[in-house]
Amino acid sequence: MSDLRSAPVPGLVPDDHVRGPTGAPESILYADFECPYCAMAAQTLAGAPLRLAFRHFPVRSSHPRAWAAACAAEAAAAEGSFWEMHDLLFADQGRLEDPHLWERARTLGLDLERFDAARHSDEVQARVRRDFESGVKGGIVTTPTLIVGEIRYAGRLDAQVLEGLSSGRR
């Protein structure tokens, strides 16, 4: 009973946040902005030969600011700065309260009123919830979880996983 999936994890969709070279293997990272292993995974995967989609999987039971951080990233996305906010959130996970989120928005040159309204909007809340629910339905149980093709790497990404990704072995 180790497979808890009730549906497959959806493939890439048009509004996924994706970066990496076109033509590289498509991958999906389910992560939480307050999870230290997710921050390490994001940093490591930034240089991996993958076309990486980020999906929100805020684990509020152990990371109470993860949902707010996910909404801040989506609010930044509305102004074209998802990946920049993503990088700033992972760079300083100890400061995810509102004043620090506003400071990051200022640093990125975002419209603060628009940013704050967006992160509390039904649309942004629904987007974060959609990512989370797609993970739950697809059997994601921990962060980070990286999916490359049909293979899942759940939990801390170790050197062996990264070596396999770099060499093309999966």
Backbone torsions as a table, in degrees:
resi	resn	phi	psi	omega
1	MET	NA	38.3	-179.9
2	SER	-87.1	-15.4	179.5
3	ASP	-94.2	107.5	-176.0
4	LEU	-98.8	7.8	-176.9
5	ARG	-70.1	138.1	171.6
6	SER	-110.4	-9.2	178.4
7	ALA	-158.4	157.4	176.1
8	PRO	-71.9	154.2	172.6
9	VAL	-66.9	130.3	-179.1
10	PRO	-62.9	144.3	173.6
11	GLY	-68.2	-177.3	-179.0
12	LEU	-59.4	137.5	177.2
13	VAL	-118.6	159.7	-173.0
14	PRO	-55.9	-31.6	-178.3
15	ASP	-97.2	12.4	172.1
16	ASP	-64.0	149.4	174.2
17	HIS	-88.8	112.0	-172.8
18	VAL	-127.1	138.4	170.8
19	ARG	-144.6	158.1	-177.4
20	GLY	122.8	167.7	-174.5
21	PRO	-66.4	136.5	173.2
22	THR	-61.7	136.2	-178.9
23	GLY	93.6	-14.3	176.2
24	ALA	-74.1	160.1	178.5
25	PRO	-57.6	132.5	178.8
26	GLU	-75.2	138.3	-178.8
27	SER	-143.5	158.8	178.8
28	ILE	-130.4	130.6	175.6
29	LEU	-113.2	117.2	171.1
30	TYR	-91.6	122.0	-173.4
31	ALA	-149.1	167.4	-175.1
32	ASP	-129.3	126.7	-175.1
33	PHE	-66.5	-12.3	179.1
34	GLU	-100.5	-5.1	-177.6
35	CYS	-84.1	119.6	-178.7
36	PRO	-63.9	-32.3	177.8
37	TYR	-69.4	-31.2	176.4
38	CYS	-68.0	-39.2	177.8
39	ALA	-62.3	-43.3	177.9
40	MET	-64.4	-40.5	179.8
41	ALA	-64.2	-44.2	-179.4
42	ALA	-61.7	-42.2	179.7
43	GLN	-64.6	-44.7	-178.2
44	THR	-68.2	-42.2	-177.2
45	LEU	-72.1	-17.2	179.3
46	ALA	-57.0	-30.2	179.5
47	GLY	-103.7	4.2	-177.8
48	ALA	-77.1	151.9	180.0
49	PRO	-79.9	64.8	-176.7
50	LEU	-134.2	154.3	167.5
51	ARG	-98.7	101.7	-167.3
52	LEU	-100.7	125.4	172.3
53	ALA	-102.3	135.6	177.4
54	PHE	-101.3	130.7	173.6
55	ARG	-126.8	139.9	-178.0
56	HIS	-74.1	133.1	173.5
57	PHE	-141.5	65.9	-176.9
58	PRO	-70.9	118.9	-179.3
59	VAL	-94.9	85.9	-173.0
60	ARG	-64.7	-24.8	-178.9
61	SER	-65.1	-32.8	178.9
62	SER	-112.8	-13.6	-179.4
63	HIS	-132.1	84.7	-172.7
64	PRO	-64.5	-20.8	179.6
65	ARG	-97.7	1.0	-175.8
66	ALA	-64.0	-40.1	-179.3
67	TRP	-64.8	-45.8	179.4
68	ALA	-61.4	-39.2	178.7
69	ALA	-66.1	-41.0	177.7
70	ALA	-61.6	-42.1	179.0
71	CYS	-66.5	-35.7	176.2
72	ALA	-63.9	-40.9	178.2
73	ALA	-63.7	-40.7	178.5
74	GLU	-69.0	-36.2	176.0
75	ALA	-64.4	-38.9	175.8
76	ALA	-65.5	-36.3	178.6
77	ALA	-60.6	-34.8	179.7
78	ALA	-62.1	-20.8	177.7
79	GLU	-110.0	16.5	175.1
80	GLY	79.6	22.1	-175.4
81	SER	-128.2	34.3	-179.4
82	PHE	-57.7	-55.5	-173.2
83	TRP	-65.6	-32.9	176.9
84	GLU	-65.6	-43.3	177.2
85	MET	-67.4	-42.0	176.2
86	HIS	-50.4	-51.3	-177.6
87	ASP	-64.9	-41.0	178.9
88	LEU	-66.2	-39.9	179.6
89	LEU	-64.5	-44.5	179.8
90	PHE	-71.2	-26.0	-178.8
91	ALA	-71.8	-22.7	-177.7
92	ASP	-146.3	74.4	-175.8
93	GLN	-71.1	-15.3	-179.3
94	GLY	-77.0	-8.2	-177.2
95	ARG	-128.2	81.4	-178.8
96	LEU	-116.4	12.1	178.1
97	GLU	-79.3	164.5	-174.7
98	ASP	-49.0	-50.5	-178.0
99	PRO	-57.2	-34.5	179.7
100	HIS	-75.4	-34.3	176.0
101	LEU	-66.3	-41.1	178.1
102	TRP	-64.3	-38.8	179.0
103	GLU	-64.1	-40.4	176.6
104	ARG	-63.0	-41.9	178.1
105	ALA	-60.7	-42.6	176.9
106	ARG	-61.7	-44.4	179.3
107	THR	-56.8	-36.9	-179.0
108	LEU	-84.7	-3.1	179.8
109	GLY	75.4	25.2	-180.0
110	LEU	-79.4	155.5	173.6
111	ASP	-74.5	110.9	-172.4
112	LEU	-62.0	-39.5	179.0
113	GLU	-65.6	-43.8	178.5
114	ARG	-64.2	-44.0	179.2
115	PHE	-58.2	-50.1	-176.6
116	ASP	-66.1	-40.4	178.1
117	ALA	-65.1	-42.1	-177.6
118	ALA	-64.4	-43.0	-175.3
119	ARG	-67.7	-19.6	176.6
120	HIS	-99.4	-0.2	-174.7
121	SER	-74.0	155.7	176.3
122	ASP	-60.3	-37.8	-178.1
123	GLU	-62.0	-46.1	179.9
124	VAL	-68.3	-43.3	178.5
125	GLN	-58.9	-41.8	179.6
126	ALA	-66.2	-36.8	179.6
127	ARG	-64.5	-46.6	179.1
128	VAL	-63.5	-43.6	178.6
129	ARG	-61.3	-41.1	179.3
130	ARG	-60.2	-46.5	178.4
131	ASP	-59.9	-48.6	-178.1
132	PHE	-60.1	-48.8	-178.1
133	GLU	-64.7	-34.4	177.3
134	SER	-64.6	-35.2	176.7
135	GLY	-68.6	-45.9	179.3
136	VAL	-59.5	-48.6	179.6
137	LYS	-62.4	-30.7	-179.3
138	GLY	-87.9	5.2	175.2
139	GLY	87.7	14.0	175.9
140	ILE	-70.8	128.3	-178.9
141	VAL	-125.3	-8.3	-178.5
142	THR	-149.2	161.8	174.5
143	THR	-119.3	147.7	-10.3
144	PRO	-75.6	155.1	168.3
145	THR	-127.8	122.0	179.1
146	LEU	-107.2	131.3	177.0
147	ILE	-117.8	121.2	176.2
148	VAL	-123.7	109.8	-174.3
149	GLY	63.6	-123.6	179.5
150	GLU	-96.8	-1.3	-174.6
151	ILE	-98.5	136.1	178.5
152	ARG	-113.0	138.5	172.9
153	TYR	-119.6	106.7	-177.1
154	ALA	-104.5	133.0	179.7
155	GLY	93.4	-163.1	-176.4
156	ARG	-57.4	129.6	178.4
157	LEU	-83.6	115.4	-177.2
158	ASP	-93.1	176.5	-176.6
159	ALA	-60.5	-35.7	-178.6
160	GLN	-65.5	-41.6	177.9
161	VAL	-62.7	-47.7	-177.9
162	LEU	-65.5	-37.1	176.9
163	GLU	-62.5	-42.2	178.6
164	GLY	-63.9	-38.9	178.6
165	LEU	-66.8	-42.3	-178.4
166	SER	-66.9	-35.0	-177.4
167	SER	-88.4	-4.6	-179.5
168	GLY	89.1	-1.9	176.3
169	ARG	-81.9	135.4	177.5
170	ARG	-137.0	NA	NA
